[in-house]
Amino acid sequence: MVFKNQKMTFLAIRLPMLGVVLILVLFIAVFPVHAVGYLPVFGGPTYTPGEGGYLGTSGIASNGFALGNTNKYDSSGNLLGKCAVRWDASGAAAVELAGLSGFTESRVSAINDAGTMVGSVGKYDAAQNYAYRPVRWDASGTIIAELGNLGTDANGSASCSVISINGAGTMVGYGKKYDVDHNDLGYRAICWNASDTTAVELADSTSFARGINNEGTITGSIGSRAVRWDASGAVTELGTIAQQSTACAYGINDAGMIQGTANVVSASKISLGQRVVRWDASGAAAELGHLGTMSNGFTVCMPEGINAAGTAIGYVNKFDDSHDFLGIRAVRWDASETAAVELEILGTTSYGYSTSVARAINDSGIIVGEVQTFDSSDNGLGDHAVYWKDDGTVVDLNTLIDPTSGWTLTMAMSISETGWIVGLGTYDPDGAGGQDAYDRLFLMQVPEPSTMVLLLGGLLGMFFLRRWCS
């Protein structure tokens, strides 16, 4: 009885405390921890009039650091070309990724979990333009390897791009093919193995490779048809949807689910626009939904990504019941459904117009992109970078940062599995009356509320278990 009474006394004391803790957990679930303080913004490379520098264009998020593509200028304001850069949250200056011989332009397109980066570099020699060459950088960005091509024209120029890389380091893309007499035979889908730099042609006709998963399955197109190649190089034509004319496969997850596009036509061969298509692991096609069409059935839908669960994202034209155009909307297509789920926006004009774009999704279901904003007089105030929670509600990233920081975050382009976001913003380093604001890439990390709740719940559970057993 003494033992029982001791436990009853413990409960009498701890139950009110437990109630407070549960309220705290609920509060954190609804109002994430970052709501009580500003999140830091880690800027990419800078630009200063009279000194030169970089103006951002696009970026890729990794776990703790960022990759970006910029326009580089000299001190006189002359454009020196495009430049791929790398920076992180340490505050150190951004560094350019290594180039090839001669004056070069560079662009990074993808990175894998090992930190290997791929992209393309413009190659020049004695003022001769050798066009863009596919390249691979090591995790430091200081060691570059030029990947093979499928021949050159009579001037020695080749044009190839590497688009994607998987965890094993296998890379895919496309490039021009030339015969021994340097005749242009058109574009070919290409694969490069991690162990060497040789270009492996995937199809002996016009073709493009767009994506690859960790199983080695490659997506793309041959002619007007969407296809996939397995790890051995065997090709399979993917299924079609009603009224399809042409199609291409893009993103693929490790389960073999593929997202892509198909152009559709009427019975009289009049274009009805573009639809998003999802192919399952068997290759069967499903047309994904949209948000209305013009009166003749025309609309345009654009895919942007698919995660491990099969949730796909993108953006589509929106029309009302009278077929009036209301702008572009960010949407999500759940793995087991085909209906387009419109993601929340930050308001519309008085007649319902707005624009939002979903650009990337991670495996936790967090989506990033941008949403247009308006004042009460229907004047456009520009885009704001946002993320959408897994329930589709929107968070303006500008509400999470210090309003005196000089930043207006306008576009979120990429998100890592650990919540690091890369995007583009306007940055004013010295406030009104000084240097004009300029386009600058940014990096920031958004804590995921569900993760914080689970962590707190685990810690509290350990606390009460220890108390109970003591």
N, C-alpha and C positions, 0 to 999 in steps of 0.2 A: 504493500500500500504506500509505503514511503516513496518507492520508485515511481509509482503512478502519480502521486501527488506532485512530485518534482516535475514530471513531464507536463502535468496540467498547469502548474505555475509557469513553466516555460511558455506554453501556448498562450496563456493569459497575457503575458508580457509581450510576446513576439507577434501575435496576430495583428495588433494595430500597426506595428512596424511593417509587417508584411503587406498590409494594405497600402501603406505609403509607398513602399517599393514598387508594388504593382502599378500604382498610378504613375510613378516615375518612368517605368518601362513603357507604359502606354504613351506618355508624353513624348518620349524619345522616338517612338514609332511614328507619331504624327508630326512632331517637330524635331527633325534630326539635330544631332549635336552641333552641326555647323550653323544652326539658326541663332545660337547665342553668341557667335563671334564670326569675324570675317575670315574667309578662306584666302590664303595667299595666292597671288598670280605670279608665275615665273615667266618673264618675258623672253621671247626669242631674240634674234640678232636685231640691232638697233640701226636707226638712220638719223643722220644729222646734216642739215643743209651746210654746204661748204666743206664738209668732211667726207660725205658719201656714206655708204652702208647698204642696208638691205631693207626691202619692202616685201612683206610676207605675201604668199599666195595660197599655199595649202600645207597640211601637216598630217603626221601619223603618230598616234600615241603608242608608247610601250610602257612597261612597268617601271616607272620612275624617271623616264627620260622621253624626249620627243625628237622627231625628225621633221624637217620642214623643207619646203621648196620656196625660194625667194628670187626676187629680181635684185641684182647687185649693181650698185652705182659708184662711180668715182667721185672725187671731190668737186668736179665741175658739173655733176648731175648727169653725166653720160652713162647710159645703160651698158654694163659690161657683159651682160648675159644672165642666164638662169643659173642658180647655185643651190645645191643641196647642203643643208646644215644639220647639226646635232646640238642639243642643249639639254640641261637637266635642272633639277630643283636646288642645286648647290649654290647658285648665284654666279658660277663661272661663266665667262663669255662663251657664246656659241662658237662652234668650230665648223669649218667647211669640211665636207667629205672629200677624200682624195680624188684627184682627177687623173686623166690620161696625159700622154705627152702633148706638149703644145698648149695653146690657149683652149680652154674647154668650157663647155656648159654642162651642167649635171642636173639630174632629177632622180629622187628616190621614190620608189613606188610601193615597196613592201618590206616587212621585216618578220623573221620567225622568232620562236621563243628562245633560241640560242643567241639571238642578237645579230645574226647574219642579215645584211641588208642588200637589196637589189634595186636596180633602176637602169638608167641610161645616161650616157655621157656623149656630148658632141665632141668629135675628134677632129683636130686640125693639124696641119703640118705645112709650114712655109706658105701660109695663107690658103692652102687647099682644104676645102671642106670635105671631110670624109663621112659626114652625116652622123646620126646617133648610133652608138654602139651599146649593146647590152653589157652590164657590168655587175659584179658582186663585190661588196665590201665586207671586211671582217667586223667583229663587234665593236672595235675601236673606231672604225671609219677611216683609219689611216692606211690600210692595206687594201688595194683595189686589184681585181682581176678582170681583164677584158674577156668576155665570153665569145664563143665562136659565132660565125654567121654562115649564111648560105650563098656566099659569093658576093662579088662587087660589080659595079658598072665599069665602063672603060676608064674612068678616072680614079678607080680605086675606092669609090664611095659605096658603103653598105648602110642599110637602114634597118635596125632591129630594136625591139623593146622587150624587156623582161617585165612581166606584170605581177607574178605571184611566186611565192616560195613556201614550201611546207616545212614541217618540223625536222625532216631528214635532210633538208637542204636541196631538194629537187626543185628546179625552177622551170617556169613556163612563160611563154609569150609568143611573139610572132615577128617576122621580118621578111624583107624582100628576098626573092630567090633569083639568081642569075645563072644562065648557062655558061659554057666554056667560052662562048663568044661575047659574053657580057650582056646578053639580051635579057630584059626584064620579064620574068615569068609570073609576076604577081606575088602576093603575100602567102606565106606558109606558117602553119602552127609549128612551134618549136618547143622542145624540151631540152634542158641542160641538167645533167646529173651532178650531184654534189662532189663527186670524186674527180671530175675534170671539167674542161671548158668547152667541149665539143658540142656543136649544135646538132640535135637529132630532129630531123624533119618528121612530123607526125602524119602528114597527108600530102600526096603528090598532086594537089590541086589547091585552088584558093581556099584558105582556111585560117582560123585564128584560135589560139589557146588563151583562155581567160582566167581560169582558176584551177587550184589543185588542193586536195585535202591530205591529211596525214596518212591515208591509206594508199596514196599515189594515184588516185583517180583524178583525171584532168577533164575540164569542161571547156566548151568552145563551140565552134561551128565549122562545117565544111560546106562551101557553097551557101545555099539558102536554108540549111537544116542545122538544128541544134544537135550536138553529139557529145559523147564522153569517150575518153580513152582509159582503159584500165592500166594498171602498173606495168603490164607487159607491152603496152602499145596497141592492143586490140581495140578497135573502135566500134561503138554502138550508136546507131541513130536513135535519138530520143523521140518519144511520142509527140503527137500533134494535137492542137485544139481546133475547134470548129472555125472555119473560114480563115485558117492560117495561110499566109503567103511565105513569109520568111521567119526564122527564129535563131536565137543564139543563147547558149547556156553560159552563165556567169559564176556566181558564188556556189560553193558546195560545202556541206559540213561533213564530219567524219562518219556519219550514218549513211551518207550517200544521197541525202536530199539536196536538190539543186534548184536554184532560182535563176530565172532568165526572162527573156522577152520574146514576144511573137507579134509580128505585124499582121493585121487582119484586114480582109477586104469583103465587100458586099458581093452578092451573087453576080452583079454586073461589073465586078472587079474595081469598084471605087474604094479608095482607102477609108477604113474606119479607125485608123490610128494604131496605137501600140498597147498591148496588154502585158501584164506580168504573169508568168507561168511558173508553176512549181512542179518538178518532176520527183517522184518517189524513187526509192532505191531500185525498183524494177524498171524504171524509165517511163512509167505511165505519166501522162501530162494532166494537170488540172489548171484551168484558167482561174486566176485570182480576181476577186471583185474590185469594183471601182466605185466612184461616188457620182454616178450619173453620166450622161452623155449629151452631146448636142442633139438637135431634133433628128438628124440623119444617122445617129448612132456613133458618131465620131468622138473619141476621147484619147488621151495619152496617159499612160501609166509608166512609172520608172522604178525599177528595183535598185536597192542600195546595199542589201546585206541579208544574211541568214545566219542564225546562231546554232549552237549545238543542239538545242531543243527543237529546231525546225521553225522557229518564229522568224518570219521574213518582214522586212521593212522597206519603205520607199516613199514615193509621193505620187499623187494623181491629180488630174483636173477635177474640180468640183462644179457641179451644175445643180440648180434647184429643179423643182418639179416642172417649171416652165422652160427648162433647158437654158436658162441664163447662166453665164459663167460667173462663178464666185471666187475664182482664184485657184491656187494650187494648195493641196493639203497633205501633210505628213500622215501616213497610215501604217498600220501593223496588220499582218496576216498571221493569225495563230496557226500552229502546226496542223491541227486537226480540223481547221475550218478554211473556207475560201472567201468569206466575207471580209471586206476592207473595214478595219476598225479605225475611225478617224481619231487622231491624237489631239489632245486639248491644245488650244491656242491662247493668245494673249489679247483677244478682242478682235472685233471687225469694224468695218465702216458701218454707217447707218443702214446701208443696203446689203450688208452681209459679206462683203468682200474681205479677203485676207490671203496671206501666203505663208505656208510653213513647209519645211523640208526636213525629212528624217535622213540622216547620212550614215549612221553606224549603230550597231547594236552589239552588246557583249553577252556572254553566256548567262549572266544574271537577269537579262531582259531589260537593262537600262539602255535607252536610246538617246542619241544626241543629234542636234541639228540646229535650225534657226527658225524664228517666227517673226513675222512683220508686226510692227506696233503702230498705233494711230492715236491722235489726240481726239478730243470731243468734236472737232470740226471736220473730221475725216481726213485730216492731213497725215500723210505717212511720216513716221518718225524714224524709219530705218528698221533693220533687222536686229534682233537680240538673240544671242546664243542661248540655247536651252538644253535641258535634259528632261526626258520623260521617264517617270517611274514605271514599274511593270504594270500598274493599273491604268496607264495612259494619261495621268495627270502631269501637268507641265510645271517645271521650275525654271525661272529666268536666272541664268548664272550671274547676271548683274546684281541681283538681290543678295548674293552670297559674298560679294567682295566690297572692300572699302570704297565708298562713293568718292573719296578724295584721292584715289589711287592714280587717276589720270586715264583709266581704262574704260572703254565701252566695248564689251564683248559682243561681237556681231554674228559669229558663225562658229559652231562646234562641229568638227569634222571627223573626229575619231575618238574612241574610248577603249581603254585596255580592260583586262579582266579584273584589275584592282582599282578601277575607278579613275584612272588618270585620263584627262581629257585634253586634247589638242585642238586649237581653233585659231580663228583670226579675229582681231579686234582693232579698233582705232585707239592709239595711245598718244596722249598729250603729255610730254615730259615736264612742262613748266607752266601749265595753266593758261588762262586767257591772256592774249597780248604778247605771248612769246612765240616759240616755235609752233608751227601748225601741227595738229595731230596727224599721224601717219599710220598706214596699215602695218601691224606688227603681229607676229604669231605669239600665242600664249600656251602655257601648260599649267594645269591645275588638277587637284585631286578632289573628287567628291566622295565622302564616306557614304557607303550604302546603309540606309537605316536598318534594313533587316539584319545586316551583319552586326551592327552595334547592339541591337536588341538581343541577338543570340549570345553575343559575348557577355553582355551585362547579366543576362539570365543565367548563364553558366557560372559566372562569378558569384552571384547571389545564391545560387543553388549550393555551391560549395560552402559558402558561409553558413547557411542554415543547417546543412548536413553536419558540419563540424560542431556547430552549437548544439544540435540535437543529440549527437553522440557523445558529447563531453559530459 
